[in-house]
């Protein structure tokens, strides 16, 4: 299952430049299909004891890249919580 999900992301999610490595990727509101695939991947990774965290922010600051489905931003002290 993980191979199928990774293949889907390869086909549908633009790749960020490695110089944006410290940035976190946030899905844009309304990206329901992307979110469904992301949660499938999260469940598979957690089943094999990979720690996956979801970070929630009040607003995005230090945006380093944007595309149609995601925003890459370097987090600041405005973190609200984790799920």
Protein Blocks (a to p, Z undefined) as FASTA:
>chain_A
ZZmmmmmmmmmmccddfklmmpccdddehilmlmmmmmmmmmmmmmnopacdddddfbdc
hiabdcfkbccddddfkbfbdZZ
